[in-house]
Amino acid sequence: MSTNRPIAISPSVLSADFAKLGDECLALEKAGADRIHWDVMDGVFVPNLTIGPPVIAAVRPLVATPFEAHLMVVKPDHLLGAYAEAGCQTLIVHAEACDHLHRTLAAIADLGMHPAVSLNPHTPVEAIVNVLDMVDLVLIMTVNPGFGGQRYIASMEPKIRRLRSLIVERDLDIDIEVDGGVSAATVTDVVTAGANVLVSGSALFGDDRGLEPAIAALRGAAVAAQT
């Protein structure tokens, strides 16, 4: 299996204008986003509180772009069905938050969503080696979760390489997503390490050129890094 997988840009709406969230998602779709990334925080697992299923469900009819929900919450199991009903195609849970990760991932698949797992910076890849055959995506956090606009932790790159190596060795069909400080300044290193799905929030929404040029530039740099 090739180590190069199609690049996907998944803008995080955490940096969007919440007063016009529907319009922001429409703008992301028009700008060429491959997915829309919903950062769900409960104020317990991470020191911030964001959005829940009703907000996602309200926006879902407006766009066709796939939704992925990143659950930064304690004990996510009782929430899985709500995100399926809200229209999320991919559901990402944290290995650190799941008492029985195997069971949680199986439940996500049973609900018809793509199961995915995330690792905080301090958590080694070895924590998920026994469930890799159950996931479609692994999200490597390159910041400590909880807030947008944080500085990229470059020391996570060997972790991304280790994960990509395991995926290739086992001939698995898994995307590697990276979330935290992804921008024009860091995307080459992220992709070279083995990631192909890129979450970016403040770098895209804060680009003076607008969302479409910002997404195009990030994609172009990512594709160039694969060659």
C-alpha positions as CSV (number, residue, x, y, z in Angstrom):
1,M,0.0,0.0,0.0
2,S,1.3,3.4,-0.9
3,T,2.2,5.7,2.0
4,N,0.6,8.6,0.0
5,R,-3.2,8.9,0.4
6,P,-5.4,11.7,-1.0
7,I,-5.1,15.0,0.8
8,A,-8.3,16.2,2.6
9,I,-8.8,19.6,4.2
10,S,-11.1,19.6,7.2
11,P,-11.6,23.1,8.5
12,S,-12.5,23.5,12.1
13,V,-15.5,25.7,12.8
14,L,-14.2,26.4,16.2
15,S,-12.6,29.5,14.5
16,A,-15.8,30.4,12.7
17,D,-18.2,33.2,13.5
18,F,-20.8,31.4,15.7
19,A,-23.3,34.2,15.1
20,K,-23.6,33.0,11.5
21,L,-22.5,29.4,11.7
22,G,-24.7,28.2,8.9
23,D,-23.3,30.8,6.5
24,E,-19.7,30.0,7.5
25,C,-20.3,26.3,6.7
26,L,-21.8,27.3,3.3
27,A,-18.7,29.4,2.7
28,L,-16.4,26.4,3.6
29,E,-18.3,24.2,1.2
30,K,-18.0,26.8,-1.6
31,A,-14.3,27.2,-0.8
32,G,-13.6,23.5,-1.4
33,A,-13.5,22.0,2.0
34,D,-13.5,18.2,1.9
35,R,-15.0,17.8,5.4
36,I,-16.2,20.1,8.1
37,H,-14.6,19.4,11.6
38,W,-16.8,20.0,14.7
39,D,-14.8,20.4,17.9
40,V,-17.1,19.1,20.7
41,M,-15.8,20.1,24.2
42,D,-17.5,19.5,27.5
43,G,-15.5,21.6,29.9
44,V,-14.3,18.5,31.7
45,F,-12.1,16.5,29.4
46,V,-10.8,19.8,28.1
47,P,-11.0,23.3,29.7
48,N,-13.5,24.7,27.3
49,L,-17.2,24.3,26.4
50,T,-18.4,24.4,22.8
51,I,-21.3,22.8,20.9
52,G,-23.5,19.8,20.9
53,P,-25.7,17.8,18.5
54,P,-28.6,20.3,18.1
55,V,-26.2,22.9,16.6
56,I,-24.7,20.4,14.2
57,A,-28.2,19.1,13.3
58,A,-29.3,22.6,12.5
59,V,-26.5,23.2,10.0
60,R,-26.6,19.7,8.4
61,P,-29.4,20.5,5.9
62,L,-27.5,23.5,4.6
63,V,-24.5,21.7,3.1
64,A,-23.6,18.4,1.5
65,T,-20.0,18.4,2.8
66,P,-19.3,15.4,5.1
67,F,-19.2,16.2,8.9
68,E,-16.8,14.8,11.4
69,A,-17.4,15.3,15.1
70,H,-14.3,15.3,17.4
71,L,-15.6,14.4,20.8
72,M,-13.3,15.9,23.5
73,V,-15.6,14.7,26.3
74,V,-15.5,12.3,29.2
75,K,-17.5,9.0,28.8
76,P,-18.6,9.7,25.1
77,D,-20.6,6.4,24.8
78,H,-23.9,7.8,25.7
79,L,-23.5,10.6,23.1
80,L,-22.8,8.5,20.0
81,G,-26.4,8.1,18.8
82,A,-27.0,11.8,19.1
83,Y,-24.2,12.6,16.7
84,A,-25.3,10.0,14.2
85,E,-28.8,11.5,14.3
86,A,-27.3,15.0,13.8
87,G,-25.8,13.8,10.5
88,C,-22.1,13.2,11.2
89,Q,-20.4,10.8,8.9
90,T,-17.3,10.3,11.0
91,L,-17.1,10.2,14.8
92,I,-13.8,10.7,16.6
93,V,-13.4,9.7,20.2
94,H,-10.3,10.1,22.4
95,A,-8.6,6.9,23.6
96,E,-7.9,8.6,26.9
97,A,-11.7,9.1,27.5
98,C,-13.0,5.6,26.7
99,D,-13.2,3.0,29.4
100,H,-13.7,0.3,26.7
101,L,-12.3,1.7,23.5
102,H,-13.0,-1.5,21.5
103,R,-16.7,-1.4,22.5
104,T,-17.0,2.3,21.7
105,L,-15.6,2.0,18.2
106,A,-17.8,-1.0,17.5
107,A,-20.8,1.0,18.6
108,I,-19.9,3.9,16.3
109,A,-19.6,1.5,13.3
110,D,-23.0,-0.1,14.3
111,L,-24.5,3.4,14.1
112,G,-23.4,3.7,10.5
113,M,-20.6,6.2,11.0
114,H,-16.9,5.9,10.3
115,P,-15.1,5.0,13.6
116,A,-12.1,7.2,14.5
117,V,-9.8,7.6,17.5
118,S,-7.7,10.5,18.6
119,L,-4.5,10.6,20.7
120,N,-3.4,13.5,22.9
121,P,0.2,14.6,22.6
122,H,1.3,12.6,25.7
123,T,-0.4,9.3,24.5
124,P,1.7,6.9,22.5
125,V,0.6,5.1,19.4
126,E,0.9,1.8,21.3
127,A,-2.3,2.7,23.1
128,I,-4.3,2.0,20.0
129,V,-2.4,-0.8,18.2
130,N,-5.0,-3.4,19.2
131,V,-7.9,-1.4,17.7
132,L,-6.3,-0.2,14.5
133,D,-8.3,-2.8,12.5
134,M,-11.5,-1.1,13.7
135,V,-10.9,2.5,12.6
136,D,-11.0,4.4,9.4
137,L,-9.1,7.4,10.8
138,V,-6.6,8.2,13.5
139,L,-6.3,11.8,14.7
140,I,-3.0,12.8,16.1
141,M,-3.2,16.0,18.2
142,T,-0.3,18.3,17.6
143,V,-1.5,20.7,20.4
144,N,-3.1,19.9,23.7
145,P,-6.8,20.0,23.0
146,G,-9.2,22.6,24.3
147,F,-8.5,25.8,22.4
148,G,-7.9,27.0,18.9
149,G,-4.9,29.0,17.8
150,Q,-2.2,27.1,19.8
151,R,1.3,26.6,18.7
152,Y,2.1,23.4,16.7
153,I,4.1,20.7,18.6
154,A,6.7,19.6,16.1
155,S,7.9,16.7,18.4
156,M,4.7,14.8,17.4
157,E,6.1,14.2,13.9
158,P,7.9,10.9,14.9
159,K,4.6,9.8,16.3
160,I,2.9,10.4,13.0
161,R,5.7,8.5,11.2
162,R,5.4,5.6,13.7
163,L,1.6,5.4,13.1
164,R,2.0,5.5,9.3
165,S,4.6,2.7,9.5
166,L,2.2,0.5,11.5
167,I,-0.6,1.1,9.0
168,V,1.5,0.3,6.0
169,E,3.0,-2.8,7.7
170,R,-0.5,-4.1,8.4
171,D,-1.8,-3.1,5.0
172,L,-4.7,-1.2,6.6
173,D,-6.9,1.4,5.0
174,I,-6.6,4.2,7.5
175,D,-6.3,8.0,7.1
176,I,-4.1,10.0,9.5
177,E,-5.5,13.3,10.5
178,V,-3.6,16.0,12.3
179,D,-5.2,18.7,14.4
180,G,-3.4,21.7,16.0
181,G,-1.4,24.5,14.5
182,V,-1.7,23.3,11.0
183,S,-0.8,26.1,8.6
184,A,1.3,27.0,5.6
185,A,4.3,27.0,7.9
186,T,3.8,23.5,9.3
187,V,1.8,21.6,6.6
188,T,4.9,20.3,4.7
189,D,6.3,18.7,7.9
190,V,2.9,17.2,8.8
191,V,2.4,15.6,5.4
192,T,6.0,14.5,5.1
193,A,5.6,12.7,8.4
194,G,2.6,10.7,6.9
195,A,-0.6,12.7,7.6
196,N,-3.1,13.2,4.8
197,V,-6.2,14.8,6.5
198,L,-5.5,18.3,7.8
199,V,-7.6,20.1,10.4
200,S,-7.1,23.8,10.3
201,G,-9.0,26.6,12.0
202,S,-7.5,29.9,12.8
203,A,-5.0,29.7,9.9
204,L,-7.9,29.4,7.4
205,F,-10.4,31.8,8.9
206,G,-7.7,34.3,9.7
207,D,-6.3,34.4,6.2
208,D,-6.9,37.9,4.7
209,R,-7.2,36.4,1.2
210,G,-10.4,34.5,2.2
211,L,-11.3,30.9,2.7
212,E,-11.1,29.7,-0.9
213,P,-7.5,30.9,-1.5
214,A,-6.5,29.8,2.0
215,I,-7.8,26.3,1.5
216,A,-6.3,26.1,-2.0
217,A,-2.9,27.2,-0.7
218,L,-2.9,24.7,2.1
219,R,-4.0,21.9,-0.3
220,G,-1.3,22.8,-2.8
221,A,1.4,22.8,-0.2
222,A,0.2,19.5,1.1
223,V,0.1,17.8,-2.3
224,A,3.6,19.2,-3.1
225,A,4.9,17.7,0.1
226,Q,3.8,14.2,-1.0
227,T,5.9,14.4,-4.2
